[in-house]
Amino acid sequence: YVREGGRTVNAPYFDPSFKWAGAGYLSTAEEMARFGSALLRPGFLKQETLDELFRPLKTSAGEETGFALGWRVGADARRRRIIHQPGGGPGISCWLVLYPDERLVVAILSNQTGAPVGGKALDTIVDSFLGTR
């Protein structure tokens, strides 16, 4: 769906199969959460691979970019370390967030373009699990 003029209408048809390697996967929130959970512990991948996967990249001047290999890395509003990746397209909004120190994974999916799946919505969900410390 998409919001137009205060109404919710069907989003235009969109076939993401042309970009499967980069972002065209179809999934459920449960599958995404299970994938994120597997990435929080060695076994699915070796610890050395996980360390490399989530290592913040730096510019040639040595400044951190906020990105790792296919992931955004940083901290949330409460300064908790996060590894995350948003996504979206026509009729799609999603966010997968890993809190490695707390061993928490949050997967939010919506079938609406531009749905507020990050920001305050995400903070509210995470705070319900971790509190507001």
TORGUTOR-437454 format. One record per residue: residue number from 1; residue in one letter; x, y, z of N, C-alpha, C in turn. Coordinates in nm, 2 decimals. Layout:
REM TORGUTOR-437454
 resi resn    nc1    nc2    nc3   cac1   cac2   cac3    cc1    cc2    cc3
  NUM    A      X      Y      Z      X      Y      Z      X      Y      Z
...
END
This chain:
REM TORGUTOR-437454
 resi resn    nc1    nc2    nc3   cac1   cac2   cac3    cc1    cc2    cc3
    1    Y   0.08  -0.12   0.00   0.00   0.00   0.00   0.09   0.12   0.00
    2    V   0.03   0.24  -0.03   0.09   0.37  -0.03  -0.01   0.47   0.02
    3    R   0.04   0.57   0.09  -0.05   0.68   0.13  -0.05   0.79   0.02
    4    E  -0.17   0.83  -0.02  -0.19   0.93  -0.12  -0.30   1.02  -0.08
    5    G  -0.27   1.15  -0.05  -0.37   1.24  -0.01  -0.45   1.20   0.11
    6    G  -0.39   1.14   0.21  -0.46   1.10   0.33  -0.53   0.97   0.32
    7    R  -0.52   0.91   0.20  -0.59   0.78   0.18  -0.48   0.67   0.16
    8    T  -0.52   0.55   0.19  -0.43   0.43   0.17  -0.49   0.37   0.04
    9    V  -0.40   0.35  -0.06  -0.43   0.29  -0.18  -0.33   0.18  -0.22
   10    N  -0.37   0.10  -0.31  -0.27  -0.01  -0.36  -0.15   0.06  -0.42
   11    A  -0.03   0.00  -0.38   0.09   0.05  -0.44   0.10  -0.01  -0.58
   12    P   0.17   0.06  -0.67   0.19   0.00  -0.80   0.26  -0.13  -0.80
   13    Y   0.23  -0.22  -0.90   0.29  -0.35  -0.90   0.44  -0.33  -0.91
   14    F   0.52  -0.41  -0.84   0.66  -0.41  -0.84   0.72  -0.55  -0.84
   15    D   0.80  -0.58  -0.93   0.87  -0.71  -0.93   1.02  -0.69  -0.90
   16    P   1.06  -0.73  -0.77   1.20  -0.70  -0.73   1.29  -0.81  -0.78
   17    S   1.25  -0.91  -0.86   1.34  -1.02  -0.89   1.47  -0.97  -0.97
   18    F   1.46  -0.85  -1.03   1.58  -0.81  -1.10   1.70  -0.77  -1.00
   19    K   1.67  -0.76  -0.88   1.77  -0.71  -0.78   1.78  -0.81  -0.67
   20    W   1.76  -0.94  -0.69   1.77  -1.04  -0.58   1.90  -1.03  -0.51
   21    A   2.01  -1.01  -0.58   2.14  -1.01  -0.51   2.16  -0.89  -0.42
   22    G   2.09  -0.78  -0.44   2.11  -0.66  -0.36   2.00  -0.63  -0.26
   23    A   1.87  -0.67  -0.30   1.77  -0.64  -0.20   1.63  -0.69  -0.24
   24    G   1.63  -0.78  -0.34   1.50  -0.83  -0.39   1.44  -0.95  -0.32
   25    Y   1.49  -0.99  -0.20   1.45  -1.10  -0.13   1.31  -1.08  -0.07
   26    L   1.23  -1.19  -0.06   1.10  -1.19   0.01   1.12  -1.27   0.14
   27    S   1.07  -1.22   0.25   1.09  -1.29   0.37   0.97  -1.25   0.47
   28    T   0.97  -1.32   0.58   0.88  -1.29   0.69   0.96  -1.23   0.81
   29    A   0.89  -1.16   0.90   0.96  -1.10   1.01   1.03  -1.21   1.10
   30    E   0.96  -1.33   1.11   1.02  -1.44   1.18   1.15  -1.49   1.12
   31    E   1.15  -1.50   0.99   1.27  -1.55   0.92   1.38  -1.44   0.93
   32    M   1.35  -1.32   0.92   1.45  -1.21   0.94   1.51  -1.21   1.08
   33    A   1.42  -1.23   1.18   1.47  -1.23   1.32   1.56  -1.35   1.34
   34    R   1.52  -1.47   1.29   1.60  -1.59   1.30   1.74  -1.57   1.23
   35    F   1.74  -1.51   1.12   1.87  -1.48   1.05   1.95  -1.39   1.13
   36    G   1.89  -1.28   1.18   1.97  -1.19   1.27   2.02  -1.25   1.39
   37    S   1.94  -1.34   1.45   1.99  -1.42   1.57   2.11  -1.51   1.54
   38    A   2.10  -1.57   1.42   2.21  -1.65   1.38   2.34  -1.57   1.37
   39    L   2.33  -1.45   1.33   2.45  -1.36   1.31   2.50  -1.31   1.44
   40    L   2.43  -1.33   1.55   2.48  -1.28   1.68   2.57  -1.38   1.75
   41    R   2.59  -1.50   1.69   2.67  -1.60   1.76   2.74  -1.68   1.66
   42    P   2.86  -1.72   1.69   2.94  -1.81   1.60   2.86  -1.94   1.59
   43    G   2.88  -2.00   1.47   2.82  -2.13   1.44   2.76  -2.12   1.30
   44    F   2.67  -2.02   1.28   2.62  -2.00   1.15   2.74  -1.95   1.06
   45    L   2.82  -1.86   1.11   2.94  -1.81   1.05   3.05  -1.82   1.16
   46    K   3.17  -1.83   1.12   3.28  -1.83   1.21   3.29  -1.69   1.28
   47    Q   3.34  -1.69   1.40   3.36  -1.56   1.47   3.44  -1.46   1.40
   48    E   3.55  -1.51   1.33   3.64  -1.42   1.25   3.56  -1.36   1.14
   49    T   3.47  -1.44   1.08   3.39  -1.39   0.97   3.29  -1.28   1.02
   50    L   3.23  -1.31   1.13   3.13  -1.21   1.19   3.21  -1.08   1.23
   51    D   3.33  -1.09   1.28   3.40  -0.97   1.32   3.43  -0.89   1.19
   52    E   3.47  -0.96   1.08   3.50  -0.88   0.96   3.37  -0.83   0.90
   53    L   3.26  -0.90   0.90   3.13  -0.86   0.85   3.08  -0.73   0.91
   54    F   3.10  -0.72   1.04   3.05  -0.60   1.12   3.15  -0.50   1.16
   55    R   3.27  -0.51   1.11   3.38  -0.41   1.13   3.35  -0.28   1.06
   56    P   3.34  -0.17   1.13   3.31  -0.04   1.07   3.42  -0.01   0.97
   57    L   3.38   0.03   0.85   3.47   0.07   0.74   3.52   0.21   0.77
   58    K   3.63   0.24   0.72   3.69   0.38   0.73   3.73   0.43   0.60
   59    T   3.73   0.56   0.59   3.77   0.63   0.47   3.92   0.62   0.46
   60    S   3.98   0.67   0.35   4.13   0.66   0.34   4.19   0.76   0.44
   61    A   4.11   0.85   0.50   4.16   0.94   0.60   4.15   0.89   0.74
   62    G   4.09   0.76   0.75   4.07   0.70   0.88   3.94   0.73   0.95
   63    E   3.85   0.80   0.89   3.72   0.83   0.95   3.62   0.72   0.93
   64    E   3.55   0.68   1.04   3.45   0.58   1.02   3.33   0.63   0.94
   65    T   3.28   0.53   0.85   3.18   0.57   0.76   3.04   0.54   0.81
   66    G   3.02   0.46   0.92   2.89   0.42   0.96   2.84   0.30   0.89
   67    F   2.93   0.24   0.81   2.89   0.12   0.74   2.99   0.01   0.76
   68    A   2.94  -0.11   0.75   3.03  -0.23   0.75   3.00  -0.30   0.61
   69    L   3.03  -0.43   0.60   3.00  -0.50   0.48   2.85  -0.53   0.46
   70    G   2.78  -0.44   0.40   2.64  -0.47   0.38   2.55  -0.43   0.50
   71    W   2.61  -0.37   0.60   2.53  -0.33   0.72   2.57  -0.19   0.76
   72    R   2.47  -0.12   0.82   2.50   0.01   0.89   2.54  -0.03   1.03
   73    V   2.63   0.04   1.08   2.68   0.02   1.22   2.68   0.15   1.30
   74    G   2.65   0.14   1.42   2.65   0.27   1.50   2.59   0.24   1.64
   75    A   2.51   0.34   1.68   2.44   0.34   1.81   2.30   0.39   1.80
   76    D   2.21   0.35   1.89   2.08   0.40   1.89   2.07   0.53   1.97
   77    A   1.95   0.58   1.99   1.94   0.70   2.07   1.98   0.69   2.21
   78    R   1.99   0.57   2.27   2.03   0.54   2.40   2.18   0.50   2.41
   79    R   2.25   0.51   2.30   2.39   0.48   2.28   2.42   0.33   2.29
   80    R   2.32   0.25   2.26   2.35   0.10   2.26   2.40   0.07   2.12
   81    R   2.50  -0.01   2.11   2.56  -0.05   1.98   2.45  -0.13   1.90
   82    I   2.44  -0.09   1.77   2.35  -0.15   1.68   2.41  -0.18   1.55
   83    I   2.36  -0.29   1.48   2.40  -0.33   1.35   2.26  -0.34   1.28
   84    H   2.24  -0.26   1.17   2.11  -0.26   1.11   2.11  -0.24   0.96
   85    Q   1.99  -0.26   0.90   1.98  -0.24   0.76   1.83  -0.21   0.74
   86    P   1.79  -0.10   0.69   1.66  -0.07   0.65   1.64  -0.12   0.50
   87    G   1.51  -0.12   0.46   1.48  -0.15   0.32   1.34  -0.10   0.29
   88    G   1.32  -0.09   0.16   1.19  -0.05   0.12   1.18  -0.04  -0.03
   89    G   1.06  -0.02  -0.07   1.02  -0.01  -0.22   0.87   0.01  -0.23
   90    P   0.82   0.00  -0.35   0.67   0.02  -0.36   0.60  -0.09  -0.28
   91    G   0.52  -0.04  -0.18   0.45  -0.13  -0.09   0.53  -0.21   0.01
   92    I   0.65  -0.16   0.04   0.74  -0.23   0.13   0.81  -0.13   0.22
   93    S   0.82  -0.16   0.35   0.90  -0.09   0.44   0.95  -0.19   0.54
   94    C   1.08  -0.19   0.57   1.13  -0.29   0.67   1.26  -0.24   0.74
   95    W   1.29  -0.31   0.85   1.41  -0.27   0.92   1.45  -0.39   1.00
   96    L   1.58  -0.43   0.99   1.63  -0.54   1.07   1.74  -0.48   1.15
   97    V   1.73  -0.49   1.29   1.83  -0.43   1.38   1.88  -0.54   1.47
   98    L   2.01  -0.54   1.49   2.08  -0.63   1.58   2.14  -0.55   1.69
   99    Y   2.11  -0.59   1.81   2.17  -0.53   1.93   2.26  -0.64   1.99
  100    P   2.39  -0.64   1.94   2.48  -0.76   1.97   2.51  -0.77   2.12
  101    D   2.52  -0.66   2.19   2.56  -0.66   2.33   2.44  -0.71   2.42
  102    E   2.32  -0.68   2.38   2.20  -0.73   2.45   2.15  -0.86   2.39
  103    R   2.20  -0.90   2.28   2.16  -1.03   2.21   2.01  -1.02   2.18
  104    L   1.97  -0.90   2.12   1.84  -0.88   2.08   1.83  -0.85   1.93
  105    V   1.73  -0.90   1.86   1.71  -0.88   1.72   1.57  -0.83   1.70
  106    V   1.55  -0.72   1.63   1.42  -0.67   1.60   1.40  -0.67   1.45
  107    A   1.30  -0.73   1.40   1.26  -0.73   1.26   1.12  -0.67   1.24
  108    I   1.11  -0.56   1.17   0.98  -0.49   1.15   0.96  -0.49   1.00
  109    L   0.84  -0.54   0.96   0.80  -0.54   0.82   0.66  -0.47   0.81
  110    S   0.65  -0.40   0.70   0.52  -0.33   0.67   0.49  -0.35   0.52
  111    N   0.37  -0.36   0.48   0.33  -0.36   0.34   0.28  -0.22   0.29
  112    Q   0.35  -0.12   0.35   0.32   0.02   0.31   0.44   0.09   0.27
  113    T   0.45   0.16   0.16   0.56   0.24   0.12   0.58   0.35   0.23
  114    G   0.70   0.37   0.27   0.73   0.48   0.37   0.68   0.46   0.51
  115    A   0.64   0.34   0.55   0.58   0.33   0.68   0.69   0.36   0.78
  116    P   0.65   0.41   0.90   0.75   0.45   1.00   0.80   0.33   1.08
  117    V   0.89   0.25   1.02   0.93   0.12   1.08   1.06   0.15   1.16
  118    G   1.12   0.26   1.15   1.24   0.29   1.23   1.21   0.40   1.33
  119    G   1.31   0.47   1.37   1.29   0.59   1.46   1.21   0.56   1.59
  120    K   1.11   0.64   1.62   1.04   0.62   1.74   0.97   0.49   1.75
  121    A   0.92   0.44   1.64   0.85   0.31   1.64   0.94   0.20   1.69
  122    L   1.06   0.20   1.63   1.16   0.10   1.67   1.21   0.12   1.81
  123    D   1.23   0.25   1.85   1.27   0.27   1.99   1.17   0.22   2.09
  124    T   1.04   0.24   2.06   0.94   0.19   2.15   0.94   0.04   2.17
  125    I   0.96  -0.03   2.06   0.97  -0.18   2.06   1.09  -0.22   2.14
  126    V   1.21  -0.16   2.11   1.33  -0.20   2.18   1.32  -0.17   2.33
  127    D   1.27  -0.05   2.36   1.26  -0.02   2.50   1.17  -0.11   2.58
  128    S   1.07  -0.17   2.51   0.98  -0.26   2.58   1.06  -0.39   2.62
  129    F   1.16  -0.42   2.55   1.24  -0.54   2.58   1.36  -0.50   2.67
  130    L   1.42  -0.39   2.65   1.55  -0.36   2.72   1.53  -0.25   2.82
  131    G   1.42  -0.18   2.83   1.40  -0.07   2.92   1.46   0.05   2.87
  132    T   1.45   0.16   2.95   1.50   0.29   2.90   1.63   0.33   2.97
  133    R   1.71   0.24   3.01   1.83   0.27   3.09   1.92   0.35   3.01
END
